[in-house]
Amino acid sequence: ETGVTQSPTHLIKTRGQQVTLRCSSQSGHNTVSWYQQALGQGPQFIFQYYREEENGRGNFPPRFSGLQFPNYSSELNVNALELDDSALYLCASSTRGTGAYEQYFGPGTRLTVT
Amino acid sequence: AQKITQTQPGMFVQEKEAVTLDCTYDTSDPSYGLFWYKQPSSGEMIFLIYQGSYDQQNATEGRYSLNFQKARKSANLVISASQLGDSAMYFCAMREGSGNQFYFGTGTSLTVIP
């Protein structure tokens, strides 16, 4: 069974640039959620994708957008980067409709905006 | 109001001793799930244990148990026989009903002393 993977591991961008982060869900999982974890804080829900559509969104501006592909992998795109976007971005996969409740997280992408 | 509150920023425990990490939650939804995750310095969130709001018994998973007190809205994690490898950040989280979003607390840093 393949776990959740994310790429890249680390990334440094300049304010105003755009970034794309990638996530491959765990085998058999059809739902992907993205979280932002600032230093010293708990993860904050950005949005979730199910069946290639956004299925719930947290308190994040529209410059945070995403995609889910037919193989259930997902991308998180952030436009017009701001210094406060520096954080660990976590992807989590899960399975809807089976009664399973857990989310399984990837190792994260650490984004630094300078 | 915070959905999840973890009031212990840092905890220390002697190796082989038991430790309790506190978590209180706030929801008006009668159906919810409570989760504990471990986050080592590497960053990956590791699922530890789950408790459903309708579960009659406290959840247990190996050395982890969840002390669920519904009337007090608390879901404390108990780690028995602490090991050096248990040193990490621990996060309590909640999902309401069939909602998509997980709400996380600010975490507790656990240090196991040899």
Interface residues (C-beta under 8 A of the other chain):
Chain A: S33 Y35 G40 Q41 G42 P43 Q44 F45 Q48 Y50 N55 G56 G58 L88 L90 A92 Y101 E102 Q103 Y104 F105 G106 P107 G108 R110
Chain B: I4 G33 F35 Y37 S42 G43 E44 M45 I46 F47 Y50 G52 F91 A93 R95 G99 N100 Q101 F102 Y103 F104 G105 T106 G107
